[in-house]
Amino acid sequence: MKNLHELGVVEAAAAIRSGEITAEALASALLERARTFSGLNAFVTLDVDQVMAAARRADQQRQAGQALGSLHGVPIAFKDNINTAGLPTTAGTPALRAHRPKTDAPVVKALKDAGAIAFGKAGMHELAFGISSNNQAFGAIRNPFGDRHIPGGSSGGSGAAVGARLVPASIGSDTGGSVRVPAAFCGVMGFRPTVLRWPQAGIVPISSTRDTAGPLARHAADLAALDTAVTRDASAVPVKRLSDLRIGVPRSFFWDDLEQETAHICEAALDMLKRAGVTLIEVDLHEVAVPNEAVSFTVALYEVKRDLDAYLRDEAIAPRFAEIVAEVASPDVKAVLAPLLNPASEVPAEAYREAMEIHRPKLISLYRACFAENQIDAVVFPTTPLPPPLIGEDDSVMLNGRAVPTFAAVIRNTDPGSNAGLPGISLPVGLTSAGLPVGLEFDAPAAGDRELLSLAIALEKVLPPPPTP
């Protein structure tokens, strides 16, 4: 048996089921590794006694001959905006430090029903409004491939924990890139499901139109197993032959203005796909930029106040949006949310209506036409235009000799598919000369999740394996 911390989700479940290892041994090895690499600050909450008790129960159930779920005994971390009974859910913000949900979010319940063990709460960018995970309330989260660099966000703790082999998988949330960006920056895989494929209840929200939970893991089969457990979709993932795959390459916009090493590594990955028999087709999606800009912040900043207040009411939490924002610790998050407390600075209802009734349908239509007219399974592009910035480069970062806004630069490629509600997967494709990971994203048609997972399983065989920090 390999080092226990190297086991993926499917491998660990099989080893526990067969008796090759115990859930207690796996949990103990991961807890020891989490202690060793505690400087990454990947976890906000990690209750050792709770994890070990759950692992021992899992072993007792197996020994007693009880029916075992598909994920029996496998530790999984959860982003700290996902409700977990018995553990705090803070969303990385001071006003929710004492929040301990009474019940699990449906996503958590489904995974526990499949036998998974909750392995702590992963840190995040405050209220999920950012991509650095430089959280001023709970401390900056560090990239396992370079601790002066960000792990991405907002699911930064999830990316760092999976990349550092502290846990085989973590469940994050993604509004504009918050699963796929940390996956790319931490050398792992990240899957954003089609919006509403995974339940939204019990997760501190930004936008019901854009939000979805999604997994980070080191193997495509693990993403598929987690998707099966959450959705209870037992249909087989289709088997894809590389020679049957048709993938669109949207050069304009998505491949523009890339950092030099990122461009080189991603082009090399495309060459690998071509040599393996994948058909690559140049497609045009540059028109998505305009409707995406009209949708992105307009929808998020209109819906956050409404949706966060609804969550707080459901959780019987006395403070409301205004009180939460008043205690925000991270300056970048405060700068975005504080103006919403002034009615004169709120997103006008008319702008929101136009975003939802005109611009978002236009965005969806552009993607739908691209997939249909070119008869492609997915489109491919660099997950981010640049490698992980340094911690502290919250406002601006250098890209090809120019200072550019960090947030906008990092989510440029992940945001359009998010606003169209599409499923997307980021796969690791290499390291820069500084040893920092680079990711390549594949977006598929809406509701094509199982097909996309199948594509990732097929591509994993020819792309570089997830790097070890």
C-alpha positions, 0 to 999 in steps of 0.5 A: 500500500502506498503512503496513505496520504497519497490515496484518492477517494476511490482508492481509499474506499476500495482499500477500506472495503477490502480490509487492506487498510482501516478507516482509523489508520487513514484518518490518523495518517491524514491528521498527522500530515495536517499537523505537519503542514499546519502552516498552510492554514488550510483548515479553520476547524479540525476536530481530531477527536470527532474525526477519529471517533467517526473513523472508528465507527466506520471500522466497527460497521465494516467488521459487523458486516453492515452495508457500506456506502460507496465512500465508506470511511473516506475523509472529506473536507468541507469549505467553511461556508457549507453547513455541517452539524457539530462544526462551526460554519463561519463563511470566513467572516467574524460575525459568523464565528459562533454559528454552529448549524443544527443540520448538515447541508444536503450536500454534506448529508448525501456524502455522509449517507455514502459513508464519508467522514467529515474531515474539518472545515477548510478555510476560504476567502471571506464570504467567498468574495475573492480569489486570494484567500488572504483572509484578514479574520482567520489568516492567509491560506498558503499555497502548498507549492510555494508558501509565499503564494496564494492558493486561489479562492474563494475555496483556497483551503480546499485547494491547499488541503487536497494539493498538500495531500492532507485529505483526498477530496474537499467540497468547495463552492464556485460562483465565478471560479472559486473551485476551479481557480484553487484547483488550478493554483494547487495542482489538483482537479476541480469540478463545477457542476451545472447550476442546480445539479448539486443542491444549494441549501445550507450553503452561505450564498452569494448568488442563487443564479450563479452559486454551486458547490463542487469537489476538488480531488486529484483524480477524475474518477474521484470527482465522478464518485463524489458527483454520484454520491451527491446527486444520487445519479447512479448512471454509468459515466460514459466511456470516452475514446480519445479519438472520438473527442472533439474539443473547441479551442476559443482562441480569441479572448480565452487565449489572449494575453496569457503569462508566457509560461502559462501559455507554453504549458497549456499549448504543450497540453494541447499538443499532447491531446492532438497526439493522443487522437483528440480532434481540436477545432478552432472556435470563436467565443469572443462575443461572450465578453460583453454579455458576461460583463453585463451579468457578472457583478450585476447579478452577484451584487443584486442577489447577495443581500437577498440571498444572504438574508434568506440564509440567515433567516433559515438558520435563525441567525439574528444579524442580517446583511448589514450587521454581517458586512459591518464586521467584515475584516478583509479590506477587499471584501469590505470595499465590495459589500459596504457600498450596498448598505447605501440604497443609492449604491445598490444595483438598480432593479432595472439593471438586474432585470436586463442582466437576467432577461437580456444579457444572460440569455444572450450568453447562454445562446452564444455557448449553445450555438458554439457547441451545436454548430461545431459539434464539440464535446467541450471548449478548452482554455487556460483556467487562469491567465497567470500562475498564483500571485504572491500573498498580498497582491490583492489589488493588482498583479503584473501580467506581461509587464502591466499592472492589472486588477488581480481579481478580474485577471484571475477569473477572466476565463472561469467567469463566463461559463459560470454566468452561463451555468455551464459545468467545467473542470480544471485539470493540472497540466504542469508546473512553471519554472518556479514550481507553481501549478498551471491548470487547463479548463474544459467547459461542456454544455449545460447538463452535460456533467456526466459527459464532462466527467467522462472526458476528464477521465479519458484526458487524465490518461494523457495529461501530466499527473497531479504534481506533488508539492 
